[in-house]
Amino acid sequence: MKRNTLSIALAAVTLATANRAPGATPGSLLKASGEVAGTVTVTSSGPGGCPTRICTTNLVTFSHCFTNWTWQLVCTTNSAGVLQCTNVPVPIVRCFTNTFPELNCTNEFLSPQSETVTEQLSGELSAIAGCDELFGMFPSNSTFEAVLRLNVRTNDWVGTQNGAFKIVSGTNLLVIGTMTGVTGLGAPVAGGPCAACNHFQGTLFGSVVRAGPLPGVRIQAVYGGDLTGITCPATNTPAGPVTLLINGVASVPCLNPFNCFEGSELETTAPARY
């Protein structure tokens, strides 16, 4: 029985190794360098910052009527001149009116200096020749898609961003992950500008799922994006054509001979999909 189990485990290792891309040995590190040429679209926006509680008092008039039934003696004289009396129910309607103050409160952004924005980023992903060792394994029609939520100042669009991304090829999901960064700041280069309304940058973490090459590989990278159609200073939320550069490291997991479906745990514990 132990011999059969060991044979199955060794077969699983052989199969998993055969399915890996050339040069991607278990436990190795790969450079992940890619470029996304696409578009950023603003899907929603609203005032940011802290709201002010505004309360007003209105006079409200309330009227209500109710009906009581009471017995009343009713007498009539018939044709023979005989008086006949009976008790019949008679409705008595009473109404009352009250006027009282009513307090209404709402949250108002009186003079907002910031905005909360939701954006979609989508574009074709290509490997950077001479640098990349991962994205070049992806299908040529792979696209990078992200949904980002921003909290930014409206005077220079400096702020924060976070969200989720995925890399797909047609209907096949290849990579899922998260993005966290800042907007409106210049790249951290000595002598560079301290602010740039058309630039954003940050860190992304992702995992390759089973449909992609090297399932289970974890990706950690920095990213930087430039909105090429925006000239600073900008009046509206910067959006439009974008060039996004990704530069990071992909960690190839070690093989587990007793886990034939390597990466299944990563796939279920990876960041939430959108």
SULFENNOR-V512542 format. One record per helix or strand of 2 or more residues. SS is the DSSP state (H for helix, E for strand). FROM is the first residue (numbers start at 1). TO is the last residue. Records with the same first field share a line. If there is no record, write none. Layout:
SS=FROM-TO + FROM-TO
This chain:
H=2-18 + 135-137 + 264-269
E=29-47 + 52-77 + 83-108 + 114-127 + 142-153 + 159-169 + 172-185 + 195-208 + 218-227 + 240-251
